[in-house]
């Protein structure tokens, strides 16, 4: 698989360039829409193996996608929107069709491995995986030899400090605790410009007004970007409501956790669509070193398709294309 980048003033124009050069079977890897620099689409073309029994390619792509979206618990209106978007790619490969539809429907904005980044404050309901997300992002930065600073703002939950402190010791990085908004502001201000600043925030009940006010004050004190951390597998309506509440608190991106523990991602797709949140990262395993991956259209498409009964009847390495 060879990756290629295409740039244009808009995402739609960049996608047109992809189809023009690579054809309808191009796989959309990632998209980036910058108001100043324009849009960029990273795509690839994966050729199928020749001389394979054609009986493997009997299911219609639309049937496969429809089955996969239904199995994944994607709400019907959103599933129909994705199916309509997939038709514009005119391909016999379901991965290409679905990754393209996802790229056209959602925004994807993973945490960059290098460069200056606004401090990130992990927020969300209790138990969503905020502390582990901070730990995994810190491990990624250490592996990439990027300076990183971890700040623990969750000083109330039992064991929270001990958990992140143990990870910091293993990674060989310092941990700063911030018991108040004022101390958090000082800790953030003391960071070097090139440091990736990761803040482990406390979980809140999004339906509790006092909790929301407390979190809003913490976000303001940090001057950080609040990133919503949500676990997969929840009820779609509840997840949409929670996502909208955190959007109103300033979240524009979402990290999805527990993708290894559920077969239904429909609630996350519904939340991202309803609250207009960009997908950032995916928690795919408990391991700290490699349990968090940048969430792009290709990863999401493959994860959704592994749940489709029709898809399981068609091995990916045994598809015949013209």
Buried (B, 14 or more C-beta within 10 A) or exposed (E): EEEBEBBBEEBEBBBBBBBEEBEBBBBBBBBBBEEEEBBBBBBBBEEBEEEBEEEBBEBEBEEBBBBBBBBBBBBEEBBEBBBEBBEBBEBBBBBBBBBBBBBBBBBBBBBEBEEEBEBBBBBBBEEBBBBBBBBBBBBBBBEEEBBBBBBBBBBEBEEBBEBBBEBBEBBEBEBBBBEEBEBBBEBBEEBEEEBBBBBBBBBBEBEEEEBBEBBBEBBEBBEBBBBBBBBBBBEBEEBBBBBBBBBEBBBBBBBBBBBEEBBBBBBBBBBBBBBEBBBBBBBBBEEBBEBBBBBBBBBBBBBBBEBBEBBEEBEBEBBBBE
